[in-house]
Amino acid sequence: MTDAFNGGRGRGLMAVLLSALRRSLTTAGLALQRLMRPRGRGRGFPWPTAFPWQREPKRLVVAAAIVLAVFVAGMVLIDAPISRAVGHLPVWLVRFFDWVTDFGKSGWFLWPLGLLFLALASLPRGGLTPMAQRVLAALMVRVGFLFVAIGVPGLFASIVKNMIGRARPFVGGTLNPYLFDPFHWAPAFASLPSGHSTTGFSVLAAFGCLWPRARTNLLIYALVIAASRIVVRAHYPTDVAAGALVGIVGVLLVRRWFALQGLGFAIAADGQLRQFPGPSVRRIKSVARELLA
């Protein structure tokens, strides 16, 4: 009798878990489909609305040329001297940064955000009030934005750094900032841009978009991660700067894409982006109580 009861309870629990898994995957699929379906006015994709700077290609080219010139100057003037100088830092400081640098891996953010998104997607919507459904939708949009805004720049950096093929400091036994081997596809030749720096500054920009008051603390985190990559001699300073640029620009592009979709952000008549008000803590608690009732 007890075995039959336990067996029935086990099957019931398994059925609940499978139902939650189906809801999670179905909702996640619909969210991805919604994200990849731009909403534009008129026919075709509204590129001018999505990316207004394309209206002035000359300014874009000039900006790119300036960035490239600064990078080349940095590669010539500061990469080697700074990489040599960090070799004279105290051992305890190097060990500290060697420990800190691990927190620049994107997995520290992508795994929790991805699991949280799937958990929110698995929650049953039936029986919830319209307000509760809107709160859940708003939470999923924000979690989804953070995941995409951190993941996309990181993925871009991972691909580009292997295509560029810049050698890390002291690869080959010497300090040579000009050593490149494009499409080498090996960690030793994947220095530009820094993936950790990309993650640090994408975290700064992504979370800062949603919570502006946290930007100071986020900036400290990003700068410490960036500095750690130089101190442990995993990257040159220009690698770190390039990673910061990729992270920030990547987040801004993702934010504009979400705004074009009407997800979490909106594009105003003057072209500026506005964030939709997020659910308050009081409303989130109210939805939690409703789900547990």
C-alpha positions in Angstrom: 0.0 0.0 0.0 2.8 2.4 1.0 4.8 1.5 -2.1 1.8 2.1 -4.3 1.3 5.5 -2.7 4.9 6.5 -3.1 4.9 5.3 -6.7 1.8 7.4 -7.4 3.3 10.4 -5.7 6.5 10.0 -7.7 4.6 9.7 -11.0 2.5 12.8 -10.0 5.7 14.8 -9.3 7.2 13.7 -12.6 4.1 14.8 -14.5 4.3 18.2 -12.8 8.0 18.6 -13.7 7.4 17.5 -17.3 4.5 19.9 -17.6 6.7 22.8 -16.3 9.5 21.8 -18.7 7.1 21.9 -21.6 5.8 25.3 -20.6 9.3 26.6 -20.2 10.5 25.4 -23.6 7.3 26.5 -25.3 7.4 30.0 -23.7 11.1 30.3 -24.4 10.6 29.4 -28.0 7.8 32.0 -28.4 10.0 34.6 -26.7 12.8 33.9 -29.2 10.4 34.1 -32.1 9.0 37.4 -30.8 12.5 38.8 -30.4 13.5 37.9 -33.9 10.4 39.4 -35.5 11.1 43.2 -35.9 8.1 45.4 -35.7 8.5 48.2 -38.2 6.3 50.8 -39.8 5.4 50.2 -43.4 7.1 47.7 -45.5 10.5 46.1 -44.9 12.8 46.5 -42.0 13.0 50.1 -40.6 16.7 50.4 -40.6 16.7 54.2 -40.1 14.6 53.8 -37.0 16.7 51.0 -35.7 20.1 52.4 -36.5 19.8 56.1 -37.2 23.6 56.7 -37.4 23.6 55.0 -40.8 22.1 58.3 -42.2 25.5 59.8 -41.7 28.0 57.2 -43.0 30.8 59.7 -43.2 30.7 60.4 -39.5 30.6 56.7 -38.8 33.7 56.2 -41.0 35.5 59.0 -39.3 34.7 57.6 -35.9 36.0 54.2 -36.9 39.2 55.7 -38.3 39.8 57.6 -35.0 39.2 54.4 -33.0 41.6 52.5 -35.2 44.3 55.3 -35.0 44.0 55.3 -31.2 44.3 51.5 -31.1 47.5 51.6 -33.3 49.0 54.3 -31.2 48.3 52.4 -28.0 49.8 49.2 -29.5 53.0 51.2 -30.4 53.3 53.3 -27.3 51.8 51.6 -24.2 51.3 47.8 -24.8 54.9 46.7 -24.3 55.9 49.1 -21.5 52.8 48.4 -19.4 53.1 44.7 -19.9 56.7 44.9 -18.7 55.8 47.1 -15.8 53.3 44.7 -14.3 56.0 42.2 -13.9 57.4 44.3 -11.1 54.1 44.4 -9.1 54.1 42.8 -5.6 53.3 39.1 -5.6 50.3 39.5 -3.3 48.8 42.0 -5.7 49.3 39.7 -8.7 47.7 36.8 -6.7 44.7 39.0 -5.8 44.1 39.9 -9.4 44.7 36.3 -10.5 41.8 35.4 -8.2 39.6 38.3 -9.2 39.9 37.8 -12.9 37.9 34.6 -12.7 34.8 36.7 -12.0 35.0 38.2 -15.5 33.8 35.0 -17.1 30.4 35.4 -18.7 29.2 32.1 -17.2 28.8 33.9 -13.8 26.0 35.9 -15.4 24.6 33.8 -18.3 23.9 30.6 -16.3 21.9 32.3 -13.5 20.1 34.6 -16.0 19.3 31.7 -18.4 18.0 29.5 -15.6 16.0 32.3 -14.1 14.4 33.0 -17.5 13.5 29.3 -17.9 12.1 29.3 -14.4 9.9 32.3 -15.1 8.8 30.7 -18.4 7.8 27.5 -16.6 5.3 29.3 -14.3 1.6 28.6 -15.1 -0.3 31.6 -16.4 -3.8 30.1 -16.1 -5.8 31.6 -13.3 -3.5 34.6 -12.9 -4.9 38.1 -13.0 -4.0 40.3 -16.0 -1.8 42.4 -13.8 0.1 39.4 -12.6 0.6 38.2 -16.2 2.0 41.6 -17.1 4.4 41.6 -14.2 5.7 38.2 -15.2 6.1 39.3 -18.8 8.0 42.4 -17.7 10.3 40.4 -15.6 11.0 38.0 -18.4 11.8 40.8 -20.8 14.3 42.3 -18.4 16.0 39.0 -17.7 16.0 38.2 -21.4 17.5 41.5 -22.2 20.3 41.0 -19.7 21.1 37.5 -21.1 21.2 38.7 -24.7 23.0 41.9 -23.9 25.8 40.1 -22.1 25.8 37.0 -24.3 25.9 38.6 -27.8 29.0 40.8 -27.3 30.7 37.9 -25.7 30.0 35.6 -28.6 31.1 38.2 -31.0 34.4 38.7 -29.2 35.0 35.0 -29.0 34.7 34.7 -32.8 36.5 37.9 -33.8 39.5 37.3 -31.5 40.2 34.0 -33.2 39.9 35.6 -36.6 42.3 38.4 -35.7 44.7 36.0 -34.1 46.8 38.4 -32.0 49.3 36.6 -29.7 49.0 37.1 -26.0 51.9 38.7 -24.1 55.1 36.5 -24.1 53.7 33.9 -26.5 56.8 32.6 -28.3 59.0 33.6 -25.4 59.1 37.3 -26.2 57.0 40.4 -25.6 55.8 41.2 -29.1 52.6 43.3 -29.5 52.8 43.0 -33.3 52.7 39.2 -33.4 49.5 38.2 -35.3 48.5 34.9 -36.8 44.9 35.3 -38.2 42.6 32.3 -38.0 45.0 30.4 -35.8 42.0 29.4 -33.6 44.1 28.7 -30.5 43.9 30.4 -27.0 47.5 31.7 -27.3 46.5 33.7 -30.4 43.1 35.0 -29.1 44.2 38.1 -27.3 42.2 40.8 -29.2 39.7 41.7 -27.9 39.7 40.6 -24.3 36.7 38.4 -23.6 36.8 39.1 -19.8 36.8 42.8 -20.5 34.0 42.4 -23.0 31.9 40.7 -20.3 32.8 43.2 -17.6 31.8 46.2 -19.6 28.7 44.5 -21.1 27.6 43.8 -17.5 28.2 47.5 -16.7 26.2 48.7 -19.7 23.4 46.1 -19.5 22.6 46.3 -15.8 23.3 50.1 -15.9 20.6 50.5 -18.6 18.0 49.0 -16.2 19.4 50.3 -12.9 21.3 53.6 -13.5 22.0 54.1 -9.8 24.2 51.0 -9.8 26.5 52.3 -12.5 29.3 53.4 -10.1 29.6 50.0 -8.5 29.3 48.3 -11.9 32.1 50.5 -13.3 34.4 49.5 -10.4 33.7 45.9 -11.2 34.4 46.4 -14.9 37.6 48.3 -14.3 38.9 45.7 -11.8 38.2 42.9 -14.2 39.9 44.8 -17.1 42.9 45.6 -15.0 43.2 42.0 -13.8 43.7 40.8 -17.4 46.7 43.1 -17.8 48.2 42.3 -14.4 48.0 38.5 -15.0 49.6 39.1 -18.5 46.7 37.5 -20.3 46.2 40.6 -22.5 47.7 43.9 -23.6 46.1 47.2 -22.6 44.7 47.7 -26.1 43.1 44.2 -25.9 41.3 45.3 -22.8 40.2 48.6 -24.3 38.9 46.8 -27.4 36.9 44.5 -25.2 35.4 47.4 -23.3 34.4 49.0 -26.6 32.8 45.7 -27.9 30.9 45.2 -24.6 29.4 48.7 -24.4 28.6 49.1 -28.1 27.2 45.5 -28.2 24.8 46.3 -25.3 23.7 49.6 -26.9 22.9 47.7 -30.1 20.9 45.0 -28.3 19.0 47.7 -26.3 18.1 49.4 -29.6 16.9 46.1 -31.0 14.7 45.5 -28.0 13.4 49.0 -28.3 12.5 48.4 -31.9 10.5 45.4 -30.8 8.8 47.3 -28.0 10.4 45.1 -25.4 11.4 46.9 -22.3 12.4 50.0 -24.2 10.8 52.4 -26.7 12.2 54.7 -29.4 10.8 58.2 -28.8 10.0 60.7 -31.6 13.3 62.4 -31.1 15.2 59.1 -31.6 16.1 58.7 -27.9 15.5 55.5 -26.1 13.1 55.3 -23.1 12.9 52.5 -20.7 9.5 51.2 -19.8 8.8 51.3 -16.0 9.6 48.0 -14.4 7.4 46.2 -11.8 7.8 47.4 -8.3 8.9 45.1 -5.5 5.4 45.3 -4.0 3.8 44.0 -7.3 6.4 41.2 -7.5 5.5 40.1 -4.0 1.9 40.2 -4.9 2.4 38.0 -7.9 4.5 35.5 -5.8 1.7 35.3 -3.3 -0.8 34.7 -6.1 1.3 31.9 -7.6 1.6 30.2 -4.2 -2.0 30.5 -3.3 
